[in-house]
Amino acid sequence: MSHYVFIESRDPFASRDTRFLEETATALKQRGHEVTVFLVQNGVLASRQNARDCSLARMDAAGVSLLVDDFSLCERGVQPAELRPGIERSGIEQLVDALVQENTKAVWH
């Protein structure tokens, strides 16, 4: 099976197009693929516990790995204690490592 890495940079509260990410990542996971969602830039805003959108919780429940860029968190004033359960802080190095793995497909959204 393949490994899919979705890089989400959009704020789900400003762009309704982010629903595509949840639907696609979950469907790929259900088909047996390894799926990681890496939140960067304004995409990290959805990672807060008090964010109203629960698409990240649904992806976590489906077994999708959720990573959030620590630099983007810092730039937007989001503290690690504010993160939803199931989301792991990460550096951009971990994203690069994932992208160079064999059978990895990247989708920047």
C-alpha positions in Angstrom: 0.0 0.0 0.0 1.0 3.6 -0.5 1.6 6.3 2.1 -0.3 9.6 1.4 0.8 12.8 3.0 -1.6 15.7 2.9 -0.2 19.1 3.6 -3.0 21.4 4.7 -2.3 25.1 4.8 -5.8 26.5 4.6 -7.8 27.8 7.5 -11.0 25.6 7.6 -13.0 28.6 8.9 -12.1 30.7 6.0 -12.2 28.1 3.2 -15.0 25.5 2.9 -12.8 23.6 0.5 -11.1 21.9 3.4 -13.8 19.3 3.6 -12.1 17.6 0.6 -9.2 16.8 2.9 -11.2 14.9 5.5 -13.2 13.0 2.9 -10.2 12.0 0.8 -7.9 11.2 3.7 -10.5 9.0 5.4 -11.4 7.2 2.3 -7.8 6.4 1.6 -7.3 5.1 5.1 -10.4 2.9 4.8 -8.8 1.4 1.7 -5.8 0.3 3.7 -3.3 3.1 2.9 -1.2 4.9 5.4 -2.3 8.5 5.6 -0.8 11.5 7.4 -2.2 15.0 7.5 0.4 17.7 8.2 -1.1 21.1 9.2 1.0 24.2 8.3 0.4 27.9 8.1 -3.2 28.8 8.8 -4.2 25.1 8.7 -2.9 24.8 12.3 -5.9 26.9 13.5 -8.1 23.9 13.3 -5.9 22.0 15.7 -7.1 24.0 18.8 -9.3 22.2 21.2 -11.9 25.0 21.2 -12.1 25.1 17.3 -15.7 24.4 16.3 -14.8 22.1 13.3 -14.4 18.5 14.3 -13.0 17.1 11.1 -9.7 16.5 12.8 -11.4 14.4 15.5 -13.1 12.4 12.8 -9.9 11.8 10.9 -8.1 10.8 14.2 -10.9 8.3 14.9 -10.5 6.9 11.4 -6.8 6.3 12.1 -5.3 9.1 10.1 -2.0 10.4 11.6 -2.3 14.1 12.4 0.8 16.3 12.7 1.0 20.1 13.2 3.9 22.3 12.4 5.4 23.7 15.6 6.7 26.8 13.8 3.3 27.6 12.4 1.7 27.2 15.9 4.2 29.6 17.3 3.7 32.2 14.6 -0.1 32.1 15.2 0.2 32.1 19.0 -1.3 28.7 19.5 0.1 27.1 22.7 0.8 23.3 22.8 -1.7 22.9 25.7 -4.4 24.2 23.3 -4.1 21.2 20.9 -6.8 18.7 20.4 -6.1 15.2 21.6 -4.6 13.0 18.8 -2.6 15.8 17.2 1.2 15.6 17.4 3.5 18.6 17.3 6.1 18.2 14.6 8.9 20.0 12.9 9.2 20.5 9.2 12.0 17.9 9.3 9.5 15.1 10.0 7.5 16.2 6.9 10.5 16.1 4.7 11.4 12.7 6.1 7.9 11.4 5.3 8.0 12.9 1.7 11.1 11.1 0.7 9.9 7.6 1.8 9.3 5.1 -1.0 5.7 4.8 -2.2 4.7 8.2 -0.7 2.4 10.5 -2.5 2.0 14.1 -1.4 -1.0 16.3 -1.8 -0.6 20.0 -1.0 -4.0 21.5 -0.3 
